[in-house]
Amino acid sequence: MPMTSVQSGNLTQVADDVHCFTNQIVNLCFVGNVDNWVLVDAGMPRSFNKVMEQVETLYGEGAKPKAIILTHGHFDHVGAAEELVKKWNIPVFAHPLEVPFLTGKESYPFPDPSVEGGMVAKISDLFPEEPINLNGNISLLPNDGTVPGMPGWKWLHTPGHAPGHVSLFRDSDKLLIAGDAFTTVKQDELLKVMMQTVEVNGPPRYFTPDWKASEASVQKLAALHPEKAITGHGRPISGDDLTAGLQKLVGNFKKIAVPDYGKYVKGENKEE
């Protein structure tokens, strides 16, 4: 995809052992140290070389993660997954409800270019929706909420944007990897995406089929009182900006996040 942003190519250290890498308009995370690290999400299509450059920068030539953890399987979060798995032959962990989209069995609902929103929403019917196939390397996230290769972290089911969407949280430093449960940029507006204008907002409008579940997921994440957050789209955010932004989003979710119209908002009452 030709879209990009001013953050593209930036590697941002969010904690001693957590780095956020912006690949065009989406973020992926490197979590851990040289001896034990994992990759969270896998970037845009045709991003394999960019991801590998960052791997070598952080961990050295020939470095290999223990696993890949996927927040969900939309095209911009799994773009390099098949190539990375082929190179590394490692397990990929995801929620069971995402497995059909990661093993070639089922496609996501089509994105909605008719949804209220800006230019990115209008061109969303050009985005890939066909599934990738990681069959043989897919594993299910453990039922006990632990995250393989990420000691001290837990995963939470945060559906709405995707049925098996998960977010990751570390209680020791209140660090949240939110995926697309919420964003820190208005993802449907092209100029804001390009400039990475910071505002806590809902998930991408054109690719979110269940707004009630999405609202519940944002409430669940806000209740954790995160102090730092990496979202799938937008800059990492922390402190008062994160707290105030999440509080505003939770208190005004229908007004801020839910579009006025679109094929996935039929029956929504934005005045509730």
N, C-alpha and C positions, 0 to 999 in steps of 0.2 A: 504494500500500500504506500502511496506517495506522501501521505500526511506525516508531518513531523512537528517538533516544538523546539523552543529555545533551550530546553533541558536535555534534548536528545544527546546521548553519549556521556552524560554526566554520571559519575559514581559518587554517591553521597554516603558518608559514614553517619549512621543514626545511633549506633551503640558500638561498644568496643568490638563486638563480634557480629554486627549486622550492617550490611551495606545495601543501599538501594541503587539500582542501575536503571536509568531511563532509556528505553529503546523506542525511539520516535515519540509515541504518545502514550506508552504504557510502561509500568514499572515492574521489575522483577527483583528478587532479593537473594543475596548471598548471606547465609546464616551459619556461623561457626568459625573455627580456626583452621589452620593448615592441616591438622591431623583429623579433624572431624567437622565436615561442613555439608550443608545441603543447599539445593537451589529451590527457591519458591517461585513457581510459574516460569514460563519459558519464552516470553517475548513475542514479537510480531513474526509473521511469515518471512522467511529468508533472513533471519537474524542470527543464524548459527555462528557465523564468523565473529560477529560483534560480541556474542555471549562468550565465546571462547577467548577473545582478547581480554575480557574482564576477568575470566577465570585465571589466566596466566598472570595478570596484574596483581591479583589478590593472593593467589595460592601457589603460583609458580608453574612452570612448564610441566605438562603431564599430570597435573592435578585432576582428581576425580572425586565427585561428591559421593556421600553415602546413599543419597536418594534425591529424587525430585518430588516436591510436594506441590500439588495443583489446587489453587483456590477454586477453580472451575475450569471448564473446557472451551470457553469462547476463543475464537481464532487468534485474538491478540494476546492471549495468555498461554497458548500452546504452540506458537508458531515454529519454534525450533525443537519441539519436544521429540519428534520422531528421529531427527538427525542426532540429537544429543543421546538418546537412548541407544541408537545404533552404535555410536562411538563408545559409550561408557558401559552399556549392558548393566544397568542398575534398575532397581524398582522405582516405580512411579506410584505415589500414594494419592488417593482421591476418595471422596465420599461415594458410597455405592450408587446414589442416584445420578452421579455424573458418568459412571462407567459406560453406559450405552453410547455416550457422545465421544468417548475416548477409545472405543474398540470398533468403530466403524458400523455400529448397529443402528444408530439413530441420529438424526439431525436435529439441531435446535429449531424452535419456531423461527420463522423468518423475521429479520429486523423490520421495524415499522417506520418507513420514510414518511408516513402520513402523520406521525405524532407531532404534537406541538413542540417546537424547538427550532434551533438554528440550522446552519448549513450542514454540520456533521450529521444531524438527524436526517436531513433531506437526501443525503447521498448514501444512507446506510444500507439501501438495498444492493449496493455494490459490494458489501462486505461478505466474505466467505461464511457460509453457515454449515457446510458439509463437515462431517466428523473426521477426526484423525483416527488412526488405528495403532494403538500401543498394546494390542493383545499379546499376552505372554509376559509383559513387563508391568502390567497394572496390578496393584495390590490395594486392599481396602484400608483406610485409616482405622486404627485400633478402636474398639468399642469403648475403651476406658478413657478416651479423650487425649491420650498422650500422642506426641508427634514423633515418628521415627527419625532418629538422627538429630533431634532438637530437644535435649534434656532441659526440663524446666518450662517447656512450652505446652500449651493445650490447644486443641482445636475445638471450634464451636460451629455448629450447623447454622448458617445464616442465609436461608433461601430467600427467594424473591427475584433476584436478578437471574439466577439459575437454580434449578431444583436441588442440586447437591452442592451449592456454594458453601465454602467454609472460610472462616477467618481464624487467625492464629494469635494467641495472647500469651505473654510471659508476665507472670505476676510479680516477679522480683523487681522489675523496673517499669512495670505497667506499659510495656511496649506492645502495640497492636499492629499486626499485618492484616488489613481489612479486606484485601482483594477489592472487589467492586461492590461490596455491601453499602459503602458510601464512597464518595470521592472528595477531593479537595480542589476540584475545578469543575466548572459547568461544562460537562463533556459534550453537550450537543452543539455548543457555539464555537465555530472555527477559530475566531480571533482569540478567544479566551484559552482554547486548547493550545494554539500556537505559542501564546505568550505565557501559558501556565499561570494564569491569574488565580490567586488563591481565594477560594471560598468553599466552605464545607457544604456539600450538596449531596443529593441522592445518587443512586446508581445511574448509569447511562440510560436515558429515557427510551431510546430506540430499540433496546435489547433487554428490556425488563418486562416480563409477562405477568408478574404477580405482585401488585403494589401493596396489598395488605400484608403479605408475608415479608416484603421488603421493609415496611415500616416496623414490624415486630422485630426484625433482625437489627435494625438501627437502634431500637430501644434496648435490646439485649447488649449490644456493644457499648452503648453509652453508660449502661449500668455497671460496667467494669471500671469506669473512671480512668480510662487510659491517659497516660501522661505524654506519650509519643505515639504517632500513627504513621504508617506507610500505607497509602491506598493504591489501588491499581492504576489510577489516573490522577495526576496532580502532584504537587510537591509534598515531601514529608512535612508534618506539622506537629507542634508540641505546645505544652504549657497552656497559658490562658487562651491562646488562639484556638487550640483544639477543644478545650473545655467549653468555651463560649459558643464555638461553632456547632458542636454536637448538641448542646442544650437548645440552641435556636432551631436546629434541624428537627430534633425530637418534638419540640413544642409546636412546630409549624410544618410538619412533614408534608401534609397534603398541599399546602400553599407553595412550598419551596420545591419539593421533589416531584410530586405527581403532576403530569401534564394535564391541561384542560381537555384535551381530546387525543384520540389515538385508538387503535384497535384493541389495545390491552387495558384501556381505562374505562370501558363501557360499564356503566353502573356505579362508577365511583362518585361519591359526593364530596367535593372539595370543601364544602362548608362545615362538615362534621367536626 
